[in-house]
Amino acid sequence: HRGRDMHPFLVALERLAHFSYQSACKLHTKKSPQFKDGHLWRNRLMDSLVGGKDSLQKARGALASDPTTGILIPRGSVLDLSERDTHVDNVVWLDRMLAKMGCSRYSGKYAFKFPTGSMFWFRVDALRGLLDLAITADDFAWETGQLDGTLAHTLERLILLTAAERGFHFRE
């Protein structure tokens, strides 16, 4: 197993783009054994995105009402990457990916936000920039229970920046 939820997401994103989908929802099992109440966090994220019978209509409405909204994130799940604890274990991968994205100006500062938990509704065009990174399964480390500091963790942290670089913003 490589890439946790992020490699399968990149594969799905490529297919969504190929088949001209406009939007989708990224969900995953979100196992966080390092957190005592990790299952509650997962349930809160999922309930916020797909827990109601009108969730799809609300997401579609939010995306349709503002063409510059690229990502819809569960309320309270946005973290600031400039805070040391949110980036310290990912600096090597962050700097490598930021350079690949043409965003080296963020290296060392990491002055952008990210959706903790990596679950959200999104506009496919907002995240096409991830496909430009040409990341394959072989780029990801083998799964050994890492808690942070992998390419998968880094890509999670680049979601909102990727959208912003394409002219999109996020909403909670």
C-alpha positions, 0 to 999 in steps of 0.5 A: 500500500502506497500513498494512503488516500492521496494516491487513489485520489490522484488516480480518481482526479485524473479520471474525473478530468478525463471524463469532464466531471465538474465537481466531486467529493473526496472521502476516505476512511480517515484512520487516525490511531494516534488520536483517542477520538479519531473516529469521532473526527472522521464522523464529523468530517463525513457528516458535514459533507454527506450526512444530510439527505440534501448534502449533494444539493447544498454542495452543488448550490455552493459551487454554482453560486460562486464560480471561484469557489473551488473547495468546500471544507467542513467547518473547523477543519482548516489549519494554518500551515505557517504554524510550525507544528503543522509543517515541521515534519513535512519541510523536505517534501513541502520544499520539493513539491513547492518547487515543482509547483513553481511556488518556491516563494512559500518555502520556509514560510508555508503561509497558506492553509490546508484542510485537515482530514483531507475530505472535501467537495471540490471543483475538478478544475481547482485541483488539476494542478496536482496532475501536473506534478506527475506523481506516481505510486512509486513516488510514495513510500511504502506504508509503515504506519507513519504519522506524518512527514510523507509525500501523502501528508504533504499533498494533503497540505497543498490542496488549498494552495493548488486551488489558489494558484488556479484562481480558486478559493475555499469555503467552510 
